Amino acid sequence: MAANPNIVDPMRLVPGTSLVVPARTSRQNTRANKITVQLGDSLSKIARATYGQASCWPCIAHANANISDPNRIFIGQSLVLPASCTP
């Protein structure tokens, strides 16, 4: 939220809203994060926004046993994002 002061309600993002994803500056942040899939999301788009590389999508797929087909994720689905990933 601090990096996106223009966001009034983080629970109601409009599709197409641009978000600033702060770079990780500390190696102490090793916890996984969770996100909720939004309209237009794909594993590669989430990987690009989270890790800077779309090719990191398999890290997200492997961290989520509830993904049976990586080409099909659903709006409202909760995903675990590993703290780091290397393609």
N, C-alpha and C positions, 0 to 999 in steps of 0.2 A: 504494500500500500504506500509506503514511503516513497518508492520510486515512481508511483503513478498517482499523484495528488489529484488528477482530474477525474479519477474514478470515484463516484459518489457512493455506489452500493456494489461491493465486490461480488455479491450473490446474483447480480443482474447485469452481466456484461452483454452488450449488444454485439452480435456477430459483425466482424470487421473492425472492432475496436483494436487499436494498436496499444500494446503494452510494453513497458520497459522491463526487461528481465536483468536485474543486477548481476554482475559477474561475481563469482565466488572469490572472496579475497582471503579466506581463512581455510586452512586444511583441517581445522577443528570441526567444521561443519560436515560430519560424515553420516548424518542421519538421512534416511530416505524421506522424501516429501510425497504428499498425495495431491492429486488434482482431480477435478471432475471434468469429463469430456464435454466440450461445447460443440455447437453446430459448426461444421466445417473442419473440425480437428481430424488429424490422422496421426498415426504413430510417428511418421517422419516429420510432420510439422511440429509436433510436441518435442521430438528429439532435437530439432534445429533450434527451437526456442529455449530449450533447457540446457543443451550441451554444445550448441553452436554448430552441430553437424547432423544433417538428416540421416546419415548412415548409422547413427547410434540407436535407431529404432529397435533393433533386436534386444538391446539391454532392457528396454521398457517391456517388451513382449515377454522376456524370460522372467522378469520380476513380478509378473501378473499371471498367475495360474488360471484366472478367469478368462483369459484371452485364448479362445480356441482357434480363431482365424485372425492373424494380424492385419488383414485387410478389412476387417469388420469390427469397429469399435462403435459404441452407442452413446448418444447424448445422455448425460446423467451418470454414465458409468464412472466409478471411482478407480483411479489408477495409481499405483505406487511408482514413484520416480526414484531410481537409485541415486544416491548422493553423487556418484561419478560414473562415467562410462568412457571406454575407449573402443573405437570401432574395430 
